[in-house]
């Protein structure tokens, strides 16, 4: 995504409309027609900003990941790599997932759509890679694999919390215990 697009009010309005539609309809119901109706713009306006529906869903996912990145950076600022930094990152990710429920749910549904998975997978890989230094700091010999497994565990908790519609303290506590933080 271009920075100029991110700041364009219509671009953001379309993304916000996509979130609203996704909350009601899920990925299957996320159509260009529904998005433009929700945003109150002409269909051609959609195509000024997005080449197709897949590019739009990808932009929703990218915005979600940017929000996670920003929130994580803020929460972990000044925290040295290690278990506490991992826990803070996981907590922030899960909280953003609960706040942006529709986008996270879309991302989960989109994992089976081959047109979307490449860029989404790359974002997931970058997010997992961010925890490698923390695993190294706490002495894990296979830090990259541990980071990928942490991402998978965190995603599973996110799914369960989305289904429950709330935080699941026992799941979060268990993940902290896996990391050796109580």
N, C-alpha and C positions, 0 to 999 in steps of 0.2 A: 504494500500500500504506500502510496505517495503521501508525504506529510501534508501537502496542500489539500489532498482529498480528505484527510482526517479532520481538517479544520473547516471544510466546506459544510455549511449548515444543512444543505439538502442531503449530502452524503450521510451525515450523522442522523438526520431525521429518518432516512431510509433504514439505517441500521437499527435505530430505536423502534421503528415500525416492525422490522423483522423480529426483534425480540418479543414484541407484543403478540405478533401472529404466532410465533413459536410457542409462547406460553399457552396459547389456546389450541393450537392445531398440531404441534410437533413438527418434525422434519417433513413428514409426508404431506402436511397441509401448508407448508411454507411455499407458496407460489408467488410469482412476480405480481400477478393481479391482486392478490390479497395484500401484499406489502405496499404496493402503490396506493391501494384504496385506504389502507390504514394511515399512510403518510400524507394522503391528500395531494398527491402529485400525479402528473400524467405518466403513462407507461413509458413513453420515450425518455423521460427524465431518468428512470431507472437505468436505462442502457447508456446514458451519458456517463454514469459512475461505475457500472458493472457490465462486463461483457456478457454474462449469463447468470443463471441462478446459482451455479456451482461457485462462481467467483464471489457472489454475494454471501453464500454460506461460509466460504473461506474467510471473507472479510469479517464476518461476525466472530468467527473463531479467533482470528488474529487480534481483534479488539479485546476479546476476552483474555487472551494470553498476555496482551500488553497491560491490562488491568492487574492481572496476577503478578506480572513482573514488577510493576510499580509498587504495588502493595507489599510484596516480598522485600524489595529493596528498602523500603521505608522501615519495615518491621525488623530487618536484620542489620540495619546500618550500625556499624561499630561493633558488631558481634563477630568474634573470630570464628573461622571455620571449626566445626565440631558438632557434637550431638545437639547442643542447645540451638545452634543456627538451623540445623535440620528440622527440629521440632517447630521452631518459629515459622519456617517456610511452609511446612505442612499445614499448620494451623491457619495461616493466612490463605493458602490455596483453598482449603476446605471452606473457609468463611466466604471467600469470593464466589466459590461454586454455589453456596446457598443463596448469596445475594443475587447472582446472575444465573438463576436456576434454568431459565429457558435456553441460554447459550450453552451451558454445560450439558444439558440434556440433548441439545442438537448435536454437539460434538460427539457424544456417546453414540447417538443414532447414526451419525455420518461415518463412523468407523467402517461400516460395511459398504460404503459408496466409494468405489475405486477412483472416481474422478476427484474426490476430495481428500483421500487418505494421504497422498504424498506430502502435500504442504502441511497438513495437520500432524503427520508423523514427524516431520522435521521440527515443528514447534515443540512437540512432546520430547523429542531427543534433546533439543537445546535446554529445555526446562530440567530434564533429568541430569544433564551434564553439569548444571549449576551446582549440584550437590556432591560432585565427585571430590572436590577439595575437602569438604567436611568429612567424608568417609575416610579419606587419606589421613586427615588430622586425628581421627579416633582409632586409626590403626587397622582398618579393614584392608586385607591384601588385594581383594578384587573390587576396588572402589567403583569402577564403572558399572560392573554388574550389580553391585549393591545399590547404586543410584537408580538403576533401571527397576530393580525390585521394589525400592521405596516408592517410586512413581506408580508402579502397578498397585501396591497396597493402598496408596493414597487415593488412586482412582476408584478402587473398590469401596473405600470408605465414602468417597464423594457420591457414588451411585446409591449406596445404602442411605446416606443422609438425604439425597434428593427424593428417594422413595418415601422416607419418613417425614420429609418436610421440616426437619430440624436437626440440630447437632446430635450426634450419638456419642455421649461422653465415654462409654465403655470402649467403643472402637478407637477413639482418639487416645485413650489411656493405654490401650493395648499396643498401639503403634509406638507410643513413647517408650513403653517397656522394651519393645524390640530394639529400640535405639539406645537403651540403657539410661533413659532419663525418666525419673518418676515425679 
